[in-house]
């Protein structure tokens, strides 16, 4: 995960209060932009897709 590139949403404000998403061939990683050294949530690609479906309703 050290070489992973994280991105913030283009819709996020200029502040640091948001999450960042990192994409690798095996998983999706989510971290807090204010605490980049803190906990990271890991999703499989399938579970990330299911998670995002909840927002498209």
TIMI-2910 file (N, C-alpha, C, CB; in pm, 1 decimal, decimal comma, always signed):
<rs>
+----------+----------+----------+----------+----------+----------+----------+----------+----------+----------+----------+----------+------+
!      n_x !      n_y !      n_z !     ca_x !     ca_y !     ca_z !      c_x !      c_y !      c_z !     cb_x !     cb_y !     cb_z ! resn !
+----------+----------+----------+----------+----------+----------+----------+----------+----------+----------+----------+----------+------+
!    +81,2 !   -120,0 !     +0,0 !     +0,0 !     +0,0 !     +0,0 !    +85,3 !   +126,1 !     +0,0 !    -92,2 !     +0,0 !   +119,2 !  Unk !
!   +214,3 !   +114,4 !    +20,3 !   +299,4 !   +231,2 !    +26,0 !   +303,9 !   +309,3 !   -104,4 !   +436,7 !   +190,5 !    +64,1 !  Unk !
!   +290,6 !   +241,2 !   -218,6 !   +294,7 !   +307,5 !   -348,5 !   +156,5 !   +346,9 !   -398,6 !   +361,4 !   +218,2 !   -449,6 !  Unk !
!    +55,7 !   +320,8 !   -322,0 !    -81,4 !   +347,4 !   -362,6 !   -107,0 !   +497,7 !   -371,7 !   -179,6 !   +282,5 !   -264,5 !  Unk !
!   -173,6 !   +539,9 !   -477,1 !   -209,5 !   +681,1 !   -494,2 !   -353,7 !   +699,4 !   -449,7 !   -190,3 !   +727,7 !   -642,8 !  Unk !
!   -373,8 !   +788,6 !   -353,4 !   -507,3 !   +818,5 !   -302,7 !   -560,1 !   +944,5 !   -370,2 !   -505,5 !   +835,4 !   -148,6 !  Unk !
!   -691,8 !   +947,7 !   -389,7 !   -755,6 !  +1063,9 !   -451,6 !   -875,2 !  +1107,1 !   -368,0 !   -799,3 !  +1032,3 !   -596,8 !  Unk !
!   -896,6 !  +1238,7 !   -367,3 !  -1017,2 !  +1294,7 !   -305,6 !  -1117,0 !  +1325,3 !   -415,9 !   -984,7 !  +1423,4 !   -221,8 !  Unk !
!  -1242,0 !  +1327,3 !   -380,6 !  -1346,3 !  +1361,3 !   -476,5 !  -1328,1 !  +1502,7 !   -528,1 !  -1484,3 !  +1345,6 !   -413,4 !  Unk !
!  -1356,7 !  +1522,7 !   -654,8 !  -1351,6 !  +1658,1 !   -711,0 !  -1462,7 !  +1744,9 !   -653,3 !  -1362,6 !  +1653,4 !   -864,3 !  Unk !
!  -1560,3 !  +1683,0 !   -590,1 !  -1670,5 !  +1756,8 !   -527,5 !  -1641,4 !  +1795,4 !   -383,3 !  -1796,7 !  +1674,5 !   -532,6 !  Unk !
!  -1528,8 !  +1751,4 !   -330,3 !  -1495,6 !  +1787,1 !   -192,2 !  -1454,0 !  +1933,0 !   -186,4 !  -1383,0 !  +1696,1 !   -136,6 !  Unk !
!  -1477,8 !  +1993,7 !    -73,7 !  -1439,3 !  +2133,1 !    -55,8 !  -1287,6 !  +2141,9 !    -41,4 !  -1510,2 !  +2194,9 !    +67,9 !  Unk !
!  -1236,4 !  +2261,4 !    -33,9 !  -1092,4 !  +2280,1 !    -23,8 !  -1036,5 !  +2236,6 !   +110,8 !  -1058,0 !  +2423,8 !    -48,3 !  Unk !
!  -1122,3 !  +2216,6 !   +209,6 !  -1076,9 !  +2174,1 !   +341,5 !  -1028,9 !  +2030,3 !   +340,0 !  -1188,0 !  +2190,3 !   +443,4 !  Unk !
!   -979,1 !  +1985,7 !   +451,8 !   -925,0 !  +1850,7 !   +463,7 !  -1023,7 !  +1751,8 !   +524,2 !   -800,1 !  +1853,4 !   +546,8 !  Unk !
!  -1149,0 !  +1790,3 !   +540,4 !  -1248,0 !  +1704,5 !   +606,4 !  -1317,2 !  +1613,0 !   +506,2 !  -1352,0 !  +1789,7 !   +679,9 !  Unk !
!  -1246,4 !  +1513,9 !   +460,7 !  -1307,7 !  +1418,6 !   +368,9 !  -1228,3 !  +1288,7 !   +371,2 !  -1314,6 !  +1476,3 !   +225,0 !  Unk !
!  -1270,1 !  +1194,9 !   +290,7 !  -1197,5 !  +1068,8 !   +279,5 !  -1124,5 !  +1066,3 !   +145,9 !  -1293,7 !   +946,7 !   +292,8 !  Unk !
!  -1024,6 !   +981,6 !   +139,3 !   -949,0 !   +961,0 !    +16,4 !   -961,9 !   +814,1 !    -22,8 !   -798,6 !  +1002,1 !    +34,1 !  Unk !
!   -964,5 !   +788,7 !   -152,1 !   -982,0 !   +653,4 !   -204,3 !   -858,2 !   +613,7 !   -283,1 !  -1108,9 !   +643,8 !   -293,1 !  Unk !
!   -808,1 !   +496,2 !   -252,4 !   -696,2 !   +438,6 !   -326,4 !   -741,6 !   +310,6 !   -394,4 !   -575,6 !   +411,2 !   -232,9 !  Unk !
!   -701,2 !   +292,3 !   -519,0 !   -744,9 !   +177,1 !   -597,4 !   -624,2 !    +92,4 !   -636,1 !   -822,2 !   +222,4 !   -723,8 !  Unk !
!   -630,1 !    -35,4 !   -605,2 !   -525,7 !   -128,6 !   -646,9 !   -593,3 !   -242,0 !   -724,1 !   -444,1 !   -183,6 !   -523,1 !  Unk !
!   -517,3 !   -325,4 !   -790,7 !   -577,9 !   -436,8 !   -864,9 !   -658,3 !   -533,0 !   -776,3 !   -469,7 !   -514,1 !   -936,6 !  Unk !
!   -624,0 !   -539,8 !   -647,6 !   -690,2 !   -636,3 !   -559,8 !   -792,8 !   -576,9 !   -464,9 !   -588,6 !   -707,3 !   -480,7 !  Unk !
!   -787,7 !   -444,7 !   -439,2 !   -876,2 !   -387,3 !   -337,6 !   -889,8 !   -236,5 !   -354,6 !   -824,2 !   -419,3 !   -197,3 !  Unk !
!   -987,2 !   -181,7 !   -283,0 !  -1009,5 !    -37,9 !   -271,2 !   -979,5 !     -1,5 !   -126,5 !  -1157,1 !     +3,1 !   -312,8 !  Unk !
!   -905,4 !   +105,9 !   -105,4 !   -866,9 !   +149,3 !    +28,5 !   -921,4 !   +288,8 !    +55,1 !   -713,5 !   +146,9 !    +45,1 !  Unk !
!   -976,4 !   +308,9 !   +174,1 !  -1033,8 !   +436,5 !   +214,2 !   -960,9 !   +483,1 !   +340,3 !  -1188,7 !   +424,6 !   +238,6 !  Unk !
!   -923,7 !   +611,8 !   +341,7 !   -859,4 !   +668,1 !   +460,5 !   -910,6 !   +810,2 !   +484,1 !   -704,6 !   +667,5 !   +445,1 !  Unk !
!   -890,3 !   +857,1 !   +604,6 !   -928,6 !   +992,7 !   +644,4 !   -821,4 !  +1089,5 !   +596,7 !   -948,1 !  +1003,2 !   +799,2 !  Unk !
!   -861,1 !  +1192,6 !   +524,2 !   -762,4 !  +1287,2 !   +471,7 !   -693,1 !  +1366,4 !   +582,1 !   -828,9 !  +1382,8 !   +374,9 !  Unk !
!   -755,2 !  +1377,1 !   +699,1 !   -694,4 !  +1449,7 !   +810,8 !   -594,2 !  +1363,7 !   +887,6 !   -802,5 !  +1499,3 !   +905,5 !  Unk !
!   -603,6 !  +1232,0 !   +872,1 !   -518,4 !  +1139,7 !   +947,4 !   -470,0 !  +1029,2 !   +853,2 !   -595,3 !  +1078,9 !  +1069,9 !  Unk !
!   -383,1 !  +1063,9 !   +763,6 !   -337,9 !   +970,9 !   +659,8 !   -259,9 !   +852,5 !   +714,5 !   -253,3 !  +1043,5 !   +560,2 !  Unk !
!   -207,9 !   +864,9 !   +834,0 !   -133,8 !   +754,5 !   +895,6 !   -224,4 !   +666,8 !   +982,0 !    -18,6 !   +809,1 !   +980,1 !  Unk !
!   -351,4 !   +703,9 !   +991,9 !   -446,9 !   +631,6 !  +1075,6 !   -501,3 !   +506,4 !  +1007,8 !   -561,4 !   +722,4 !  +1113,1 !  Unk !
!   -614,2 !   +464,2 !  +1055,8 !   -678,4 !   +341,6 !  +1007,2 !   -716,5 !   +353,1 !   +859,9 !   -802,7 !   +310,0 !  +1090,8 !  Unk !
!   -711,1 !   +241,1 !   +790,4 !   -750,3 !   +232,0 !   +650,2 !   -855,9 !   +122,6 !   +639,3 !   -626,7 !   +202,1 !   +557,1 !  Unk !
!   -963,2 !   +153,5 !   +568,7 !  -1069,4 !    +54,9 !   +544,8 !  -1044,5 !     -6,5 !   +407,6 !  -1213,6 !   +120,5 !   +553,1 !  Unk !
!  -1048,9 !   -138,8 !   +401,7 !  -1021,4 !   -210,5 !   +277,1 !  -1149,2 !   -278,7 !   +227,6 !   -907,8 !   -315,1 !   +297,4 !  Unk !
!  -1181,2 !   -258,7 !   +100,8 !  -1295,2 !   -322,1 !    +36,2 !  -1245,2 !   -407,1 !    -80,4 !  -1398,0 !   -215,9 !    -12,2 !  Unk !
!  -1310,4 !   -519,5 !   -106,2 !  -1288,8 !   -586,4 !   -233,9 !  -1357,9 !   -500,6 !   -339,4 !  -1344,1 !   -735,4 !   -233,4 !  Unk !
!  -1324,3 !   -520,8 !   -465,5 !  -1390,0 !   -443,6 !   -571,2 !  -1540,5 !   -471,8 !   -573,7 !  -1327,4 !   -476,3 !   -708,4 !  Unk !
!  -1577,5 !   -595,1 !   -550,4 !  -1719,0 !   -630,6 !   -549,1 !  -1792,0 !   -561,1 !   -433,4 !  -1735,6 !   -783,3 !   -538,5 !  Unk !
!  -1734,6 !   -565,1 !   -314,1 !  -1801,9 !   -503,4 !   -199,1 !  -1804,9 !   -350,9 !   -211,7 !  -1731,8 !   -543,8 !    -68,2 !  Unk !
!  -1703,4 !   -291,8 !   -274,7 !  -1703,9 !   -146,8 !   -298,3 !  -1818,3 !   -110,0 !   -393,5 !  -1566,9 !    -99,7 !   -356,8 !  Unk !
!  -1837,2 !   -189,0 !   -497,2 !  -1948,5 !   -166,1 !   -589,8 !  -2083,0 !   -174,5 !   -519,3 !  -1943,9 !   -267,0 !   -703,8 !  Unk !
!  -2097,5 !   -272,5 !   -431,6 !  -2221,8 !   -286,2 !   -355,0 !  -2241,6 !   -166,7 !   -261,9 !  -2221,0 !   -417,1 !   -273,6 !  Unk !
!  -2134,5 !   -120,3 !   -199,2 !  -2140,4 !     -5,0 !   -111,7 !  -2187,9 !   +117,6 !   -189,6 !  -2003,2 !    +21,2 !    -47,5 !  Unk !
!  -2131,8 !   +140,3 !   -307,0 !  -2168,1 !   +256,8 !   -388,2 !  -2311,5 !   +250,3 !   -439,5 !  -2073,3 !   +269,5 !   -505,3 !  Unk !
!  -2362,9 !   +130,8 !   -462,1 !  -2502,9 !   +117,2 !   -505,0 !  -2598,3 !   +177,8 !   -405,6 !  -2538,2 !    -28,4 !   -526,1 !  Unk !
!  -2562,9 !   +178,0 !   -278,6 !  -2646,8 !   +235,2 !   -174,5 !  -2664,2 !   +385,5 !   -189,0 !  -2589,1 !   +204,0 !    -39,7 !  Unk !
!  -2574,8 !   +451,5 !   -260,4 !  -2582,5 !   +595,6 !   -279,2 !  -2651,7 !   +634,4 !   -407,9 !  -2445,6 !   +654,6 !   -276,8 !  Unk !
!  -2677,9 !   +539,5 !   -493,9 !  -2737,1 !   +571,7 !   -623,0 !  -2889,6 !   +561,9 !   -622,8 !  -2681,0 !   +480,6 !   -728,6 !  Unk !
!  -2946,9 !   +538,9 !   -508,7 !  -3094,1 !   +526,0 !   -499,9 !  -3161,1 !   +658,8 !   -494,2 !  -3134,3 !   +445,4 !   -379,0 !  Unk !
+----------+----------+----------+----------+----------+----------+----------+----------+----------+----------+----------+----------+------+
</rs>
